[in-house]
Amino acid sequence: MAIFNSTDATSKENERSDSSFRTPSMNGPVASDTVVGTSVSLEGEFTSNENIVIHGQVRGTVSTEQDLTIGESAEVHADVSAENITVSGLVEGTVRATGRLRLTATGRVKGDVSTKSLVVEEGAEITGQFSMGSDASSTKVAEVLRGQKDEKTEKKRETMAERDASAEDAIEKLVPEGI
């Protein structure tokens, strides 16, 4: 099998017959993918320096500095992070794309989303808190929303306390003391 490009016909034929062989690029190492097949189920922390393609089931965390692709048949119940993420299946958990998040028509995300840019095809679903832009941080979004929720809860408590006090005053006026 030829390692370098060659004009030798036999070497070229051998290269073509071995589909897993890739000729090294002059620009750097050959990128390869880590693939989780449809019959595979993983649980735990899944980290790779390569592209990750998931067609099976994963629970836990998934992270790569490269691209992450969630196939149409995939079910990912995990926090995921990657440069670019494409979702065609289901992801339940925190999704953090430092580059682009793309949801295809069959993609579903349930959880907090943080991304620099977003592409959503018609039919895709996103449920959860969302942050987008160059400074996107799901933590900041969660803190802001949590603060808003705390303020609303406090206002409801104050309103209920005022109603209770008004009701007690009304009862005291209607019912004489000592009864």
N, C-alpha and C positions, 0 to 999 in steps of 0.2 A: 504494500500500500504506500502511495506517495505521500510524503509529509509536506513537500513544497510543490508549487505548480510546476508541471513538467510537460514537455511536448511528447513524451513517451505515451503511445496510445494505450498500452497495457496498464500503465499507472493510472491514467484517466479513467479507464473502465473500472478498475478496482475502487477508485474514489466514488464513482457513481453507485456501485453496488453496496457500499457501506453508508447507509443514510445517516448514521450517527456521527460520521466523520465530518468535521468542518475545517476548512483551510484557515489557518491563522490569518488575521487581518494585519495589514501594515499599520493600522491606526491603534492597535492594542489587542488585548485578549478577546477571544470569542465569548460573547454572552451566551449563557445557557439557562434553561428553565428548570426549576424544581417543580415537578408535577405530582399532584395528589389525585389519583385516579378515582373513578366513580365508585369502585368497590372498597375504597380505603376510608377508614375512620381513624382520626387522630385526636388525642386529648393531651393538653399541656402547652408548653411554650414552644412555638415553631418559629425559628429565626433563620434567615438565609441572607447571603450577600448577593444572591442571584434573583432573577425574576421568579415569581411563584405563580403557578396556575393551579387552582383548586376546582376539582369536579366532584369530590366526595364530601365527607363530613368532617368538620374540625371544631373542637371546643377548646377554649383557653385564650391564647394570644398568638397573633401572627404578625411578624414584622420583617421588612426588608427595606434596604435603601434603594432598591430598584422598583420594578413594576409588579403589581399584584392583580391577578385576574381571577374573579370568582365566576365560574362557569354556570350555565343555566341549571344544571342538575345539583349544584353545590348547596349545602346548608352549613353556614358558618356561624356558630354561636361563640363569638370571640371578639376581643378588642383587636382591631387591625390597623396597621400603619405601614405606609409605603410612599414612594415618590408619587407615582400615579396609580390609581385604583380604578379598575373597570368591574362593575357588578352586573351580572346577568342572572344570578341566583339570589339566595337569601343571605343577608348578614344581619345578625342581632348582636349589638354591642357598639362600642365606640369606634368610629371610623375616622382616621386622621390621614389625609393625603397632603403632603407638603407641596405637591404640584397640582394635578388635576384629578377630580373624581368624576367618573362617567358612569351613569346608570343607563343600561339598555332598556328596551321596552319591557323585558321580563324581570328586571332588577328590582329588589326590595331591600330597603335598609330600615331597621328599627333600632334607633339609638342616637346618641349624640354624634354630630358630623362636624368636622373641621377640615376645610380645604381652601386652597388658594384660588382655584377656579372650578367650575361645575358645568357639566353637560348632562342634561336629562332628556331622554327620549320619551315620547308620548307613551303612556302606559306604565311607566316606572313609578315606584312608590317610595316616599321618604316619610318616616314618622319619628319625631324626636326633636331635640334642640339642634339648632343649626348656626354655624359661624362660617363666613366666607370672606376672603380677601388676603392680602399679604400678611396681615397680623392676626389671622384667624387663630383663635384658641378656644377650644370647647370648655376649658376650665373657666376662662373669663365669662363665657356665655352662661355657664351653669351658675356661677356666683351671682351674676346680675339677676338671672331669673329666680334664684333662690331668695335673693334680697327682696325682689318684688313680691314673691309669695309670702315672705315673713311680714312685710308691710300690710298686705291685704288681710292676713290672719289677725294681726294686731287691731286693725280697724274694725273687723268683725267682732272681736272680743269687746272693744269699747262700745260699739253699738248695742250689743247684747246686754252689757252691764247697765247701760243707760235705760234700756227697755225694762230690765228687771227692777231697777230703782223706781221707775215711773209706775210700774204695776204695783209695787209694794205701797207706794204713796196712795194710789187709788183705792187699794183694799183698806188701808187704815182710815180713809175718809168715809168709806161706806160701812165699815164694821166698827161699832163703838168698842172702846177698850173694856176689858173685863169679860167679854163674852167668849 
